[in-house]
Amino acid sequence: MKHITFYSAFIRLFTLITLCFAGFSFGNNLGLDSYEVYLNNKLILKQSVNQPLNLRVLQLGKANDKDQLRINYMHCDVKGAGTERSIVLKDEQGNILKKWGFANPSTSNLSMEISVKELLQLEKANANHKLSLYYIANGLPKGEMLGLLRF
């Protein structure tokens, strides 16, 4: 009798734990900032900010002077884009090499565009440095690293 009661309690506990794991595995990344980076209209990076930095690499090896890099950054707290937005190019010491400012977005257009030609010129001028793009806005004054540039 004691063995059957223990077994029944164990089965209930195991079922509860399994249901919890199953429920959390289908959850969305609610409450997290996220962003998408496009080269022209092709998605090259989609990230949530909780993902490791080593996964944040922008492969631009096939890009040319006429291409455009488009970034959509969505804040979790404002359910869209931030205000006073900018994209900053930094070297590995954190020195700002270039800053692009963007107007406050309308509800239909959250994107920020940068010419690949400018990035290629900056990469040539700073060939011995590792370059990274950062997003800065009112709600994120220290910035968020979008990714390392790889040409």
C-alpha positions as CSV (number, residue, x, y, z in Angstrom):
1,M,0.0,0.0,0.0
2,K,2.8,2.4,0.9
3,H,4.6,1.5,-2.3
4,I,1.5,2.4,-4.5
5,T,1.0,5.8,-2.7
6,F,4.7,6.7,-3.3
7,Y,4.5,5.6,-6.9
8,S,1.3,7.6,-7.5
9,A,2.8,10.8,-6.0
10,F,6.0,10.3,-8.1
11,I,3.9,10.0,-11.3
12,R,1.9,13.1,-10.5
13,L,5.1,15.1,-9.8
14,F,6.8,13.8,-12.9
15,T,3.7,14.8,-15.0
16,L,3.6,18.3,-13.5
17,I,7.3,18.9,-14.2
18,T,6.9,17.6,-17.8
19,L,3.9,19.9,-18.4
20,C,5.8,22.9,-17.0
21,F,8.8,22.2,-19.3
22,A,6.5,21.7,-22.3
23,G,4.6,25.0,-21.5
24,F,7.8,27.1,-21.1
25,S,9.5,25.6,-24.2
26,F,6.8,27.1,-26.5
27,G,6.9,30.5,-24.8
28,N,7.9,33.6,-26.8
29,N,10.7,35.9,-25.8
30,L,8.4,38.3,-24.1
31,G,10.0,41.3,-22.5
32,L,13.1,41.2,-24.6
33,D,14.4,43.7,-27.1
34,S,15.0,42.1,-30.5
35,Y,16.3,43.2,-33.9
36,E,16.6,42.2,-37.5
37,V,19.4,43.1,-39.9
38,Y,18.8,43.0,-43.6
39,L,21.3,43.3,-46.5
40,N,19.0,44.9,-49.1
41,N,15.9,42.8,-48.5
42,K,17.6,39.6,-47.4
43,L,17.5,38.9,-43.7
44,I,21.1,38.2,-42.5
45,L,20.6,38.4,-38.7
46,K,17.7,38.1,-36.3
47,Q,18.5,38.2,-32.6
48,S,17.0,38.7,-29.2
49,V,19.4,40.6,-26.9
50,N,19.6,37.7,-24.5
51,Q,21.4,35.5,-27.1
52,P,25.2,35.2,-26.8
53,L,27.4,37.9,-28.4
54,N,29.4,35.3,-30.3
55,L,26.3,34.6,-32.4
56,R,26.1,38.3,-33.4
57,V,28.1,38.4,-36.6
58,L,27.2,40.5,-39.6
59,Q,28.6,38.7,-42.7
60,L,29.0,41.3,-45.4
61,G,31.6,39.5,-47.5
62,K,29.3,39.5,-50.6
63,A,28.1,43.0,-50.2
64,N,28.9,45.7,-52.7
65,D,28.9,49.5,-52.8
66,K,25.3,49.8,-54.0
67,D,23.9,47.6,-51.1
68,Q,22.0,48.9,-48.1
69,L,22.1,47.6,-44.6
70,R,18.7,47.9,-42.9
71,I,18.2,47.5,-39.2
72,N,14.9,47.1,-37.4
73,Y,15.3,47.3,-33.6
74,M,12.2,46.7,-31.4
75,H,12.1,47.7,-27.8
76,C,10.1,45.4,-25.4
77,D,8.8,48.3,-23.2
78,V,7.5,50.6,-26.0
79,K,6.2,47.8,-28.3
80,G,8.2,49.2,-31.2
81,A,11.1,51.5,-32.0
82,G,12.7,53.9,-29.5
83,T,13.3,57.6,-30.0
84,E,16.5,59.6,-30.7
85,R,17.9,56.5,-32.4
86,S,21.4,56.1,-33.8
87,I,23.7,53.4,-35.1
88,V,27.3,53.7,-34.0
89,L,30.4,52.0,-35.5
90,K,33.0,51.2,-32.9
91,D,36.4,49.6,-32.8
92,E,37.5,47.0,-30.3
93,Q,38.6,49.7,-27.8
94,G,35.1,51.3,-27.9
95,N,36.2,54.3,-29.9
96,I,33.4,55.7,-32.0
97,L,34.4,55.8,-35.7
98,K,31.0,56.9,-37.1
99,K,27.5,57.7,-35.9
100,W,24.4,57.6,-38.0
101,G,21.4,59.5,-36.5
102,F,17.8,58.6,-37.5
103,A,14.5,60.4,-37.1
104,N,11.9,59.1,-34.7
105,P,10.0,56.4,-36.5
106,S,6.4,56.4,-37.7
107,T,4.3,53.3,-36.8
108,S,4.7,51.9,-40.3
109,N,8.5,52.3,-40.7
110,L,10.9,51.2,-38.0
111,S,13.9,50.7,-40.2
112,M,17.3,52.4,-40.1
113,E,19.4,52.3,-43.3
114,I,23.1,52.5,-43.7
115,S,25.0,52.5,-47.0
116,V,27.3,49.5,-47.3
117,K,29.6,51.8,-49.3
118,E,30.2,53.8,-46.1
119,L,30.9,50.7,-44.1
120,L,33.4,49.4,-46.7
121,Q,35.2,52.8,-46.7
122,L,35.4,52.7,-42.9
123,E,36.5,49.1,-42.9
124,K,39.4,50.0,-45.3
125,A,40.4,53.0,-43.2
126,N,40.4,50.8,-40.0
127,A,41.7,47.5,-41.5
128,N,43.6,46.5,-38.4
129,H,40.6,46.8,-36.1
130,K,37.6,44.7,-35.2
131,L,34.5,46.8,-36.0
132,S,31.1,46.5,-34.3
133,L,27.8,48.1,-34.8
134,Y,25.8,49.4,-31.8
135,Y,22.2,50.6,-31.5
136,I,21.7,53.6,-29.1
137,A,18.3,55.2,-28.2
138,N,16.7,57.1,-25.4
139,G,15.7,53.9,-23.6
140,L,19.1,52.4,-24.2
141,P,21.8,55.1,-23.6
142,K,24.7,52.7,-23.2
143,G,23.8,51.0,-26.4
144,E,23.3,47.4,-27.5
145,M,25.9,45.6,-29.7
146,L,24.2,44.4,-32.9
147,G,27.1,42.5,-34.2
148,L,30.7,42.3,-35.3
149,L,31.3,43.2,-39.0
150,R,32.9,40.5,-41.2
151,F,33.9,41.5,-44.7
